[in-house]
Amino acid sequence: MNNNTKLSEEDIIAATTEHVKQLLAGEGSGHDWWHIYRVWNNAKSIAAHEQANLFVVELAALLHDIGDHKFHNGDETVGPRMAYEWLQQLQVSKEVSNHIYDIIKEISFKGAGTSSEMSTVEGCIVQDADRLDAIGAIGIARTFAYGGHKNRELYNPEVAPVLHDNFEAYKTSTAPTINHFYEKLLLLKDRMHTASAKKLAEQRHAYMENFLSQFYAEWEGQR
């Protein structure tokens, strides 16, 4: 890119979209390009009902998982740094770049007993959009995709869920996949920020509860 050429916001979004596609296409744990695509769309839909900077929302949604700590030995600094460096390549202002850096730094769920509050309305929107993709039918599919990716047991009734009280304990857990519903997914409905996300979360939460009822019934040889 010519250093003297200032890209429009539209061009920056387009370039970022292609960048993220190249980084995450074909990823098999549920954190692929299509996860980003859904979060991006969710974020735009939520933002339509909020007073927010849509440029920041879109960029943060697109970049929020390019350096997820789960794939970088638990290092929480990788993702924000990668996003910031990319934005600087595109000559995005330091104010916007810093805002997106902070959103990505704050966005992750950190355990049942740990706060993960967002500092800005744009951060709330992107976190809600990301959490919506973690629940409901797609959330169930992603949870088992990730569990398989990490070679975790499907379910073990002898291993009880743990409501982690710190991020380190949460991110180093190797519990069976079903435990994740109790350790994170079923908690997300009550942690949404925006009215539109709360409404969608109610429906998706109910779907997960029905799934778990069916799962346990089949586990015991019923139905």
C-alpha positions as CSV (number, residue, x, y, z in Angstrom):
1,M,0.0,0.0,0.0
2,N,1.2,3.5,-0.8
3,N,2.0,5.2,2.5
4,N,0.6,8.5,1.1
5,T,-2.8,6.9,0.2
6,K,-5.4,7.2,2.9
7,L,-8.0,4.4,2.8
8,S,-11.6,5.1,3.3
9,E,-13.5,3.4,6.2
10,E,-15.2,1.2,3.6
11,D,-11.8,0.2,2.2
12,I,-10.4,-0.5,5.6
13,I,-13.4,-2.8,6.4
14,A,-12.9,-4.6,3.1
15,A,-9.2,-5.1,3.6
16,T,-9.7,-6.3,7.1
17,T,-12.4,-8.8,6.0
18,E,-9.9,-10.3,3.5
19,H,-7.1,-10.3,6.0
20,V,-9.2,-12.2,8.6
21,K,-10.6,-14.6,6.0
22,Q,-7.0,-15.6,5.0
23,L,-6.0,-16.0,8.7
24,L,-9.0,-18.1,9.8
25,A,-10.4,-19.9,6.7
26,G,-10.8,-23.6,7.3
27,E,-10.1,-23.5,11.0
28,G,-11.7,-26.5,12.7
29,S,-12.4,-25.7,16.3
30,G,-15.4,-23.3,15.8
31,H,-13.2,-20.2,15.7
32,D,-13.1,-20.0,11.9
33,W,-13.9,-17.2,9.5
34,W,-17.6,-18.1,9.6
35,H,-17.7,-17.5,13.3
36,I,-16.2,-14.0,12.6
37,Y,-18.8,-13.5,9.9
38,R,-21.7,-14.3,12.2
39,V,-20.3,-12.1,15.0
40,W,-19.8,-9.3,12.5
41,N,-23.4,-9.6,11.4
42,N,-24.7,-9.8,14.9
43,A,-22.7,-6.8,15.9
44,K,-24.1,-4.7,13.0
45,S,-27.6,-5.7,13.9
46,I,-27.2,-4.8,17.5
47,A,-25.5,-1.6,16.7
48,A,-28.5,-0.5,14.6
49,H,-30.4,-0.1,17.9
50,E,-27.6,1.6,19.9
51,Q,-25.7,5.0,19.7
52,A,-22.4,3.6,18.7
53,N,-19.4,4.1,16.3
54,L,-20.2,1.5,13.7
55,F,-16.7,1.7,12.2
56,V,-15.2,0.7,15.6
57,V,-17.9,-2.0,16.1
58,E,-17.2,-3.6,12.7
59,L,-13.4,-3.6,13.0
60,A,-13.5,-5.0,16.5
61,A,-15.9,-7.7,15.5
62,L,-13.8,-8.7,12.5
63,L,-10.5,-8.7,14.5
64,H,-11.7,-10.0,17.9
65,D,-10.4,-13.6,17.4
66,I,-7.4,-13.3,15.2
67,G,-5.1,-14.1,18.1
68,D,-7.3,-16.0,20.6
69,H,-5.5,-16.9,23.8
70,K,-6.8,-20.5,23.5
71,F,-4.4,-21.0,20.6
72,H,-1.5,-19.0,21.9
73,N,-0.7,-20.9,25.1
74,G,-3.1,-18.7,27.1
75,D,-1.3,-15.5,26.2
76,E,-4.0,-12.8,26.4
77,T,-1.8,-10.1,24.8
78,V,-1.5,-11.7,21.4
79,G,-4.9,-10.9,20.0
80,P,-5.0,-7.2,20.9
81,R,-1.5,-6.7,19.7
82,M,-2.1,-8.4,16.3
83,A,-5.2,-6.3,15.8
84,Y,-3.4,-3.1,16.7
85,E,-0.5,-3.8,14.4
86,W,-2.9,-4.6,11.5
87,L,-4.8,-1.4,12.0
88,Q,-1.6,0.6,12.1
89,Q,-0.6,-0.9,8.7
90,L,-3.8,0.5,7.3
91,Q,-3.1,3.9,8.9
92,V,-6.1,3.8,11.2
93,S,-6.0,6.5,13.8
94,K,-4.3,5.7,17.1
95,E,-7.6,6.7,18.9
96,V,-9.6,4.1,16.9
97,S,-6.8,1.5,17.1
98,N,-6.5,1.9,20.9
99,H,-10.2,1.6,21.3
100,I,-10.3,-1.7,19.3
101,Y,-7.2,-2.9,21.2
102,D,-9.1,-2.4,24.5
103,I,-12.3,-4.1,23.2
104,I,-10.3,-7.2,22.2
105,K,-8.4,-7.2,25.5
106,E,-11.6,-7.1,27.5
107,I,-13.9,-9.3,25.5
108,S,-13.2,-12.8,26.7
109,F,-15.3,-14.6,29.2
110,K,-13.0,-15.1,32.2
111,G,-14.8,-17.5,34.5
112,A,-18.1,-17.7,36.3
113,G,-16.8,-15.8,39.3
114,T,-14.8,-13.2,37.3
115,S,-16.0,-9.9,35.8
116,S,-15.5,-9.3,32.1
117,E,-17.1,-5.8,31.9
118,M,-16.6,-3.7,28.8
119,S,-15.5,-0.1,29.0
120,T,-17.5,1.3,26.0
121,V,-20.9,0.8,24.3
122,E,-19.0,-0.5,21.2
123,G,-17.3,-3.1,23.4
124,C,-20.7,-4.1,24.9
125,I,-22.1,-4.6,21.4
126,V,-19.2,-6.8,20.2
127,Q,-19.1,-8.8,23.4
128,D,-22.9,-9.4,23.1
129,A,-22.5,-10.4,19.4
130,D,-19.7,-12.8,20.3
131,R,-21.6,-14.4,23.2
132,L,-24.7,-14.9,21.0
133,D,-22.6,-17.1,18.8
134,A,-21.5,-19.1,21.8
135,I,-25.1,-20.2,22.7
136,G,-28.1,-21.7,20.9
137,A,-27.8,-24.3,18.2
138,I,-24.6,-22.8,16.8
139,G,-23.1,-22.5,20.3
140,I,-23.8,-26.2,20.9
141,A,-22.1,-27.1,17.6
142,R,-19.1,-24.9,18.3
143,T,-18.8,-26.3,21.9
144,F,-18.5,-29.9,20.7
145,A,-16.2,-28.9,17.8
146,Y,-13.8,-27.2,20.3
147,G,-14.1,-30.2,22.7
148,G,-13.1,-32.6,19.9
149,H,-10.3,-30.3,18.8
150,K,-8.9,-30.4,22.4
151,N,-9.5,-34.2,22.7
152,R,-11.9,-33.7,25.6
153,E,-14.4,-36.3,26.8
154,L,-18.0,-35.7,25.6
155,Y,-19.4,-36.1,29.1
156,N,-18.2,-37.7,32.3
157,P,-20.8,-37.8,35.1
158,E,-18.0,-38.3,37.6
159,V,-16.5,-34.9,36.8
160,A,-18.6,-32.1,38.2
161,P,-18.6,-28.6,36.6
162,V,-16.6,-25.9,38.4
163,L,-17.6,-22.2,38.6
164,H,-14.1,-20.8,38.2
165,D,-13.2,-17.8,40.3
166,N,-10.2,-16.7,38.2
167,F,-9.3,-16.5,34.5
168,E,-6.2,-18.8,34.9
169,A,-8.3,-21.6,36.3
170,Y,-11.0,-21.2,33.7
171,K,-8.6,-21.1,30.7
172,T,-6.5,-24.1,31.9
173,S,-9.6,-26.3,32.5
174,T,-9.6,-29.7,30.7
175,A,-13.1,-30.7,31.8
176,P,-15.5,-32.7,29.6
177,T,-17.5,-30.7,27.0
178,I,-20.9,-30.9,28.7
179,N,-19.3,-29.1,31.8
180,H,-18.7,-26.1,29.6
181,F,-22.5,-25.5,29.4
182,Y,-22.5,-24.9,33.2
183,E,-19.2,-23.2,33.4
184,K,-20.0,-20.6,30.7
185,L,-22.8,-21.0,28.2
186,L,-25.8,-21.1,30.5
187,L,-24.4,-18.0,32.3
188,L,-24.3,-15.8,29.2
189,K,-28.0,-15.0,29.0
190,D,-27.8,-12.9,32.2
191,R,-24.6,-11.2,31.1
192,M,-25.8,-9.6,27.9
193,H,-25.7,-5.8,27.8
194,T,-28.1,-4.7,25.1
195,A,-31.8,-5.1,24.8
196,S,-31.7,-6.8,21.4
197,A,-29.0,-9.3,22.5
198,K,-31.0,-10.1,25.7
199,K,-34.0,-11.0,23.6
200,L,-32.1,-13.3,21.3
201,A,-30.2,-14.8,24.2
202,E,-33.5,-15.9,25.9
203,Q,-34.4,-18.0,22.9
204,R,-31.0,-19.5,22.5
205,H,-30.7,-20.2,26.2
206,A,-34.0,-22.2,26.1
207,Y,-32.8,-24.2,23.2
208,M,-29.7,-25.2,25.1
209,E,-31.7,-26.2,28.2
210,N,-33.9,-28.4,25.9
211,F,-30.8,-30.0,24.4
212,L,-29.4,-30.8,27.8
213,S,-32.6,-32.4,28.9
214,Q,-32.6,-34.6,25.7
215,F,-28.9,-35.4,26.1
216,Y,-29.3,-36.7,29.7
217,A,-32.4,-38.7,28.8
218,E,-30.6,-40.4,26.0
219,W,-27.5,-40.9,28.2
220,E,-29.7,-43.0,30.6
221,G,-31.2,-44.9,27.7
222,Q,-34.6,-43.1,27.7
223,R,-36.6,-41.5,24.9
